[in-house]
Amino acid sequence: MVEGSSTTNYDQEKMSRTNFENLRIYKLAEELADEIWKIVHRWDTFARDTVGRQIVRSADSIGANIAEGTGRFNFQDNRRFVKTARGSLNETQHFLRRAFKRDLLTLADVKKIKPLVDNLAPQLNSYLKSIGRDHEGE
């Protein structure tokens, strides 16, 4: 601990590693990815090895791109990664549609996932618009 400071090394480490983890959009992306993982995990081997692998990868990619973008040097790079996250969300929606058509999703699955997807799309757009807005003209 630094003399005259109440901040410990643990607190400093915690603050420095939580930049993207505190973002509401990142937490929502994580929630969607975790729900998809739980669903795919119960599928048979063929379904898991085909559409299952793809949907898990695309869902995980949403949060990964948000995280990577926050670590980039400039706002343009961050925006590019958020646009990639938006593309991964679209890919995830595609595979969710395929899974539903192939009777891999139950109605309970749809009720759990649909609100997450419906909420994530506009929040990604809002987040994209907000990046760098406070620093325009600098």
C-alpha positions as CSV (number, residue, x, y, z in Angstrom):
1,M,0.0,0.0,0.0
2,V,1.2,3.5,-0.8
3,E,1.8,5.7,2.2
4,G,-1.1,8.1,2.6
5,S,-3.3,6.1,0.2
6,S,-6.0,3.6,1.1
7,T,-5.7,1.8,-2.2
8,T,-4.1,-1.6,-2.0
9,N,-2.3,-3.4,-4.9
10,Y,-5.3,-5.7,-5.1
11,D,-7.6,-2.7,-5.6
12,Q,-5.4,-1.2,-8.3
13,E,-5.2,-4.6,-10.1
14,K,-8.9,-5.0,-9.8
15,M,-9.6,-1.5,-11.3
16,S,-7.1,-2.0,-14.2
17,R,-8.6,-5.3,-15.2
18,T,-12.3,-4.5,-15.2
19,N,-12.5,-1.9,-18.0
20,F,-14.6,-4.0,-20.4
21,E,-16.0,-6.3,-17.7
22,N,-18.0,-3.4,-16.2
23,L,-19.7,-2.6,-19.5
24,R,-23.4,-3.5,-19.5
25,I,-23.1,-4.5,-23.2
26,Y,-20.3,-6.9,-22.4
27,K,-22.3,-8.5,-19.5
28,L,-25.2,-9.0,-21.8
29,A,-23.0,-10.6,-24.5
30,E,-21.6,-12.9,-21.8
31,E,-25.1,-13.8,-20.6
32,L,-26.2,-14.7,-24.2
33,A,-23.0,-16.8,-24.8
34,D,-23.5,-18.7,-21.5
35,E,-27.1,-19.5,-22.2
36,I,-26.2,-20.7,-25.7
37,W,-23.4,-22.9,-24.2
38,K,-25.9,-24.5,-21.8
39,I,-28.3,-25.2,-24.6
40,V,-25.8,-26.6,-27.0
41,H,-24.2,-28.8,-24.3
42,R,-27.3,-30.9,-24.1
43,W,-27.6,-31.6,-27.9
44,D,-26.5,-34.9,-29.5
45,T,-23.0,-35.2,-30.9
46,F,-23.9,-34.5,-34.5
47,A,-25.8,-31.3,-33.7
48,R,-23.1,-30.1,-31.3
49,D,-20.3,-30.8,-33.9
50,T,-22.1,-28.9,-36.7
51,V,-24.4,-26.0,-35.8
52,G,-23.5,-26.2,-32.1
53,R,-19.8,-25.3,-32.6
54,Q,-20.6,-22.5,-34.9
55,I,-23.2,-20.9,-32.7
56,V,-21.0,-21.1,-29.6
57,R,-18.1,-19.5,-31.5
58,S,-20.2,-16.7,-32.9
59,A,-21.9,-16.0,-29.5
60,D,-18.5,-16.0,-27.7
61,S,-17.1,-13.7,-30.4
62,I,-19.6,-10.9,-29.5
63,G,-18.1,-10.4,-26.1
64,A,-14.6,-11.1,-27.2
65,N,-14.7,-8.3,-29.8
66,I,-16.2,-5.9,-27.3
67,A,-13.3,-6.7,-24.9
68,E,-10.7,-6.4,-27.6
69,G,-12.0,-3.1,-28.9
70,T,-11.7,-1.5,-25.4
71,G,-8.0,-2.4,-25.4
72,R,-7.3,-0.7,-28.7
73,F,-5.2,2.4,-29.1
74,N,-7.9,4.6,-30.7
75,F,-11.6,5.1,-31.0
76,Q,-11.7,4.0,-34.7
77,D,-10.2,0.6,-33.8
78,N,-12.7,0.2,-30.9
79,R,-15.6,1.0,-33.3
80,R,-14.3,-1.5,-35.8
81,F,-14.3,-4.2,-33.2
82,V,-17.9,-3.3,-32.1
83,K,-19.0,-3.6,-35.7
84,T,-17.4,-7.0,-35.8
85,A,-19.3,-7.9,-32.6
86,R,-22.5,-6.7,-34.4
87,G,-21.6,-9.1,-37.3
88,S,-21.1,-11.9,-34.8
89,L,-24.5,-11.2,-33.3
90,N,-26.0,-11.5,-36.8
91,E,-24.2,-14.8,-37.3
92,T,-25.5,-16.0,-33.9
93,Q,-29.0,-15.1,-34.9
94,H,-28.6,-17.0,-38.2
95,F,-27.5,-20.2,-36.3
96,L,-30.3,-19.7,-33.8
97,R,-32.8,-19.7,-36.7
98,R,-31.2,-22.9,-38.1
99,A,-31.3,-24.5,-34.7
100,F,-35.0,-23.7,-34.3
101,K,-35.9,-24.9,-37.7
102,R,-34.1,-28.2,-36.9
103,D,-36.0,-28.6,-33.7
104,L,-32.9,-28.2,-31.5
105,L,-34.4,-25.3,-29.5
106,T,-37.3,-25.7,-27.1
107,L,-39.8,-22.9,-26.6
108,A,-38.3,-22.4,-23.2
109,D,-34.9,-21.9,-24.9
110,V,-36.4,-19.3,-27.2
111,K,-38.1,-17.5,-24.4
112,K,-34.8,-17.2,-22.6
113,I,-32.6,-16.3,-25.5
114,K,-34.8,-14.0,-27.6
115,P,-35.0,-11.1,-25.1
116,L,-31.2,-11.2,-24.8
117,V,-30.7,-11.0,-28.6
118,D,-33.4,-8.4,-29.0
119,N,-31.8,-6.3,-26.3
120,L,-28.2,-6.8,-27.5
121,A,-28.7,-5.5,-31.0
122,P,-29.9,-1.9,-30.2
123,Q,-27.4,-1.7,-27.3
124,L,-24.5,-2.6,-29.6
125,N,-25.7,0.2,-31.9
126,S,-25.9,2.7,-29.0
127,Y,-22.5,1.7,-27.7
128,L,-21.0,2.1,-31.2
129,K,-22.4,5.6,-31.4
130,S,-21.1,6.5,-27.9
131,I,-17.5,5.5,-28.5
132,G,-15.3,8.6,-28.6
133,R,-18.3,11.0,-28.5
134,D,-16.9,12.7,-25.4
135,H,-13.6,13.2,-27.1
136,E,-14.7,14.6,-30.5
137,G,-12.8,17.7,-31.5
138,E,-9.7,16.9,-29.4
